[in-house]
Amino acid sequence: MKNQMLIVFMLFFTIDSVYSYNPKPCICPRVWGPVCSTTGKTYSNTRVLECNHAIEACKGECPCYS
């Protein structure tokens, strides 16, 4: 029973990693248009922010002022 559960567990994660693999690289332009993420990190532009799977908090460098 333990072996069967281990095989199912390994198969699930193998299939998940195959389908979540994205072979296309994230191409980001070298344009300075800073944006601040919700984590407080400044990214050089919106595309770089998106490539890093971050969420925009505000336009401009961190910290954000309201």
N, C-alpha and C positions, 0 to 999 in steps of 0.2 A: 504494500500500500504506500509506504514512504517513497519507494522508487517511482511509482506511478505519479505521485504528487510532484516529485522532483522533475520528472520528465515534462509534465504539463507546465510547471512553473518556468522551466528553461525554454520550452517551446513558445510560451506566451511572450517572454521578453525578447526572444530572437525575432519573432514576427513583428513585435512592436518596434524594435530598433530598425528593421528593414523598411517598414512603411514610414517611419518618421525621418529617415535620412533624406536630406535635401542636397542633391549633387550640384545645384546651381550656386555659384558663389554670390555673395552680396556685393554688388559693385556700388561704391560710394564716390561721388564727385569730390574734388578737392576745392570746394567752395566754402568760404568762411561765412556762416550765417548761424551763429551759436544758438543753441537751445539748451534749456536746463531740464533734466529728468526729475522724476518724482523721488529719486534716490539722492538728489543733490549733486549729481555729476554733470558737468558741462560737456556737450558733444558739439563738434564743429559744424554740423548741419543736421537737418531733420532726417535725411537718409541714413546717416551714420547712427543716429539715435534708433531708427527702426531696425537697422541691421543688428543692433545689439539688444533687440527685443525690450527696449526701454519705453517708458511712457513720458510724454512731454508734460512738464509742469508749467513752463512759460517760455516765451521767446527771450533770447538773450542769455548772458552768462549767469551762472548761479551765484548767489542765492536769488530766489524770486522775491520781488517786493510787490505787494498788492496796493 
